[in-house]
Amino acid sequence: MSAKALPPAPSARFRLPARHRGVLTEDQRELVRAHVELLASRPTAPYAEDAMVLAAHEFAKSVPGISISADRYQNLILKWKGSSRNGRAGRTLAFSAHLDHPGFLWRGTRGGVKTATFHGGVPERWFPGALVRFFDPKTFEECATARVKKTARDREKKIVAELTGFQGRARRGMFGMWDLTPGTVSGTRYRARVCDDLLGASALLSTLELLARERHPEPVVGILTRAEETGFIGCQGLLRSGRRARDWAVIGLECSPKRATARVGEGPVIRVGDAGSVFEPEITHLLQEVAADLRREHADFVHQRALMDGGRCESSAYNLWGVPAGGLCLALGNYHNCAPNGSIAPEYVDWNDHEGLVALMVAAARRWRRGPADGKMRRGLDRIWRAERERLVDSARRIAGGSTRRQAKSR
């Protein structure tokens, strides 16, 4: 059976909401929309990010001044070279996002039973009855559909899904995604089979292009990693090589499960940490300053600041390898497609949060020229130090003198 005979795929509708916060111009908003569609309309899964890698190369080729390279693991390094010959000393600002999302890798047919392994964090109770759409690894075209009958674990403790209702043609190396919309906007809500982390990756592309358009004077790096959902495997490969990351300061980009302190629709989130660690303070302080400046310039701009402990992200890995990293994210509903009612459903975010994320990233790149250590918190501490230092010195002398006298008496 050919792909044309498959059940129709869920429809997509990538359009800009009429209601927005006015932080980006209409041209900028259209650019952001185009990058979301570029990535979200293509399939991906851990170890099957081929279509994403191709899209990134297409992007780099289309934007003057953007270079692209790959490490041995096909993590991608995009770079805006900067228009100034005299760049700021210190680490180069880098934004990082990953190109995969939990998904299936075809295993084969044995004894008439078709199976696929699942890679990524989805509890098994969400699997039975869920629809899967498989894609050709070479052309990225749809080639089969199936429904999950049940799951088991193999020797490596991987989830193995037994498939039923298989339609189409099995192809070697094919990979699968939940059979959900590639992306649709209703009101200001954006729903898609993948928000995490293609929205982070598309925000990275948008930011680099906007900086290129304005001839931003400083170099800025964009890192697109693979196989994040299986334990930061691509990012680990990049860091273990150690050749590039030493010169970067990273802002990790993610979609993270919403929290009481970080709600969908209330702006991008300055992520102070994840379930495993707290991020680099100087970068967090810089992002807070940038967000405050944006609020003064645009009364409708909103942002949030929260510990997003619904999972771990690559910023923790960067910090563990000695690369200073902070984080920005979008508050996400139906994390990893797990709806509260136990069904598989599209992830969702607020589109205006995404536009705010891009605005915050561009502003952070502009602010980076002055260096993260020049933050308001440091200047405030300096003022307090100047005002209070003499009291500290005088009291230290008194304490030292009293301690000396008491020691002498005790002898």
N, C-alpha and C positions, 0 to 999 in steps of 0.2 A: 504494500500500500504506500503510495507516495505521500509526501508532506501535504499536498493539496487536498488529499482526502481525509486529513485529520480533523477532529472536531475543531471548530473555530477557537482561536485564542481570545482571551479577554481583551476588550478594546482598550485603547489608550487615548488620552486627550491632554496634550501638553499646551496649556494656555495660561496667560497671565491673569491673575485675579484683578478685577476692576478696583477693588478696595486694597489700598496699600498705605504704607507709612511715609512715603515720599523721601526716603533716605537715598534711593538710587534714582537716577533719571530714567526716562522711558527707554532710551537707547541702552542704558546699562541693564535695565530689567530684561530687555529682550535678549541681550547677550547671556545673562544668567539662565534664562529659560532655554536657550539653544544648547548650552552646555549640559544642562540636566537631561534634555532629550537625547543628546549625543550618547551619553553613557547609559541612561536608564532603558533605552530602547534595545540595548544589546544584552545578550545573556552572559551570566558569569557564575562561577562556583569556585571553591578552593581548588587550586591546581588546574583550573580551566578558565583563566582570565585572558585568554588569547584575544577575544574581541575587544576587551578593554585596553590591552596593550596597543592594538592596532589603532584604536580611537585616539590614544594619547599621541602616537606618532603622527596621525593626521592633524591633530591640533598643533603640534610643534611646527609642522611644515607650513601651516597656514598663518602663523603669527610671526612676523619679522622680529628678530632679536631673541627668540626663544630657542634654546638648544635642547637636545634630548640625548641621553645615553642610558645604557643598561649595565647592571652588574652581571655576574655569572648566573644569578638566580632570576634574571629578568625583572628585578625591581627597577623602576624607572626613575631617573633623575632629570627633571626639567629645570632649566635655569634661565632666568632673565639676567642678562649680563650686566645691566646698569648702563646709564648713559654718561656717567661721570668717570673721568680718569683717576680721580682722587677719592676713592671710597673710604668709608669709615673703618677705622681699625677695629679689630675684634672679630667675633664670630658672625658669620653670615646668617641672616634669618632664613629659616626653612619651615615650610608648611608640609605636613605629612598626612596622608590618608591611604586607606587600603582599597583594593579593587575587587575583592571577593565578597561573597555572602554565603551563608550556609546552604549547601546544595548536595546533589547526588552525583556519584560517578558510577557509570554502568559497570556491572560485574559480569553479567552473562546469563546464559540459560543452562541449567543442569537438571536432567530428569523432567524436562518440561516446565520447570519453575524458573521464572525470570526474577533476577534480584539486582539491586544496586546498593552500594554503600553510601552512607550519609556522613558528611563532614561539616561539623559546626555544632553550635550549642542549641539544640531543640529537644526538649524532653520527649520521650517516646510516646507518652499518652496523647500527644497531638497528632501522631502519624496516621492511625487507622482511618481509612476512608478518604484521605486527602489526595487531591489530583496532582500529578507531576507532568511536566512537559519537558521532553528531552531535545537536545540540540546537537547538530553535527559539529564535531570539533574542528573541522576544516573550513566549512562554509558558514557556520553559526546559524544555519537555518533549522527550523523545527523539523524533526524527523520521527517523533513518536510521542504518544501520550500513554499514561497508565494511572492506576489508582493503587495506593498502598493498602495491601491486605493486612499485613501484620509486620512486626519487627522482631529481630533477635540480635544477639551479639556474637561477633566472631572471636577468634583467638586473641586478637589485638584489642578486644573490647569495643570495636567499632560497631555502630548501628548498621545492620543489614536489613533493608526493606524488601519484603516479598511483594511482588507486583501482580496485579490482576487487571483484567480489562485492557490489555496491551493492544494499542493500535499503532500502525506505522511500521517502520523498518529499523531493527536494531543495527547500530553501526559501532564498530570498534572505537573505543575512546569517547563515546558520546557522554554528555553530562546533562543533569536535569535540575530544574528549578520548580518550586511550587507554581501551579498553573494559575497565576494571578495577573492582574493588570500591570503592564510595564510602567504605567504612570497615568494618573488622572487628577485633575484639579476640580474641586467643587467648593464654591465660596473661596475661602482662603486655605482650605485643607488640601494637602497633597497626599495621595495614597499611591503606593507602589509595592510591587513584589520585593523591591530593594530600595530602602532609604539608607540603611546602614551597610556600606559606607559610601555609596555612589554619590550621595549628596555632598559628603565631605570632599570626595575627589572632584566633583564638578565645581564646587566652590573654589577649590585650588586652581582649576583651569581658569575660572572666571577672574580670580584675583590676579593671576599672572598676565592675562590678556589686558585687563584694565591698567595694570602697572606699565605694561609695554606701550599701551596707547598714550599714556601721559609722559612717556620717556622718563620713568622713575630713575633717579641717579644711582641708586645702590643696587647691587646684585641681590636677587631673591631666588631661593631654591624651592622647587616643589618635588616632594618624594612620594611616589606611588608604589606601595608595597603589595606583595601577593601573599596569599594563604595566611591572612591574619586570624581567620576564624578557627584555625587549628592550633593556636598557641604562638601567634606572632612569628610564624616560621620564616616568612619572607623578610621581615624586619630583623629577625635574628641573623639571617644570612648576611644582610647588609652590615649589621653591627659587628659581627664576628670577623668580617674581612678587615674592618678597622681603618680602611684607607681614606674614606671620604668624610665620615661623620664627625671627626675630631674638630672640624672647623665650623660646625653648625650650632645654632641654638634653635630648637624645634618647637613649633606649636602644632600639637597633634589635633587632628580634626576627626570628629566622630558624630554618630547619632547614638544617644544613650537613653536607656529607659527613663521615662518621665518620673518625677518624684514630687512629693508635696512641696518641696522647695524649688522645683524646676518644672514648670508646667508648659504644655504645648500652647503656643499662641502668645507667650509673654516675653518673647525675645530670645536671641541666641544666649547660650550659657557659657560664662567663663568658668571652666571646669578646674576646680582647685585640686582635684585628685580623683582616684577611682577606687575600686574595691581593694586594691593592693597597696597603694601608696599615695602620698601627697606630692604635688608637683613643685617645680622650681619656683620659689617665691618671687624672684625678680621679674620673671616673665608674667606671672600672675598679676603683680602690681602694675606692670606696664599695660596689660590689657584692661585693667580697671581704670587707669588714667585715660586710655584711649576711648573707652566706653563713655566716661564722664564728659569728655570733650565732644563726642558725637551727640550726646544728649543736649549739650548747650547749643550746638549748631542746628539740630533737628529735634524740635520739641516732641515729636511723635516717636522718636527712637527709644526703644526699651531693650533692656538686657537683664540677665539673671546671673547670679553667682552661686555656685553650689558644689558640694561634694557629690559627684555622680557615682554612687557606689553600686550601681546595678550590674557592673561588670568591670573587667580590666581592659585597658587599652594600651596602645603602643608607646604612649608617653612614659609609662612605667618602665618599659624596656629601654628606651633611650636613656632615662635617668640612671638605670642600673649599669649601663655601659659608660657612664660618665659624660653623656651628652645632655646638657641642660634642656629640659622640656617642660612646657606648660600645655594647656589644653583649651580648646573651644569645642562646643558641641551643640547639637540641636536636641531638645527634649522630644523623645520618640514614643509613640503609641504602638502597641502590638509588636513589641521588640522581638526580632527574629520570627516575625509572622505568627506569633502565638497570641491569639485573641483571648480575652478573659473567659469566654464561654467554652473554651477548649477546642475551638476550630482554628484551622489555618486561614489567615486573613492578611490583607495588605498591611504593611507598616504605614504609619502616617506621621506627618509633621505639619506645622503651619508654614505656608509658603512665605509669609512675611518674615518669619523667623529666619528662613534661609536667606532672603535678601539682606536682612540685618547682619547675618553672619558674614556675607561677602563684604558689606560695608565696613564691618569691624576689622576684617583681615586687611583690606586695603589701607585703612587708617593706621593699623598697627605697623605695616611696612613703612609708611611715611614717617611715623613716630620713631621707628627703630634707629634712624640716623642719629638721633640724640643719645642713644644708648640706654639700655634698661636701668642702669644704676642711677640715672638722674631723675628718678621718680619723685613724686610728691611726698611719699612716705619718708624717703631718705632726707629730703630737704626739710621736712617737718621735724624729723629727729635731730637734724643739725641745729635747727633753731632752738629746740628745747635744750640741747647740749650747751649751747652758748649761754643760755639764760641760767642754767642750773649748775654749770660745772663748778663754780667757786664754792657753792654750798657743799657739793660732793667732796671737793678738796679739803675744805675746812673741817668737815665732819670726819673725814678720813684721818686727818692729823690728830684730832681729839681721840678718836678710837685707838689709833696707834700708840699715842702717848699714854692713855689709860691702860692699855694692854701691857706696855713696858713697865709701868709702875706696879701693876698687880703681879707681874712675873718676878720683879725684884723683891717685893714683900714676901712672896711665897718661898723665896730662897732662904 
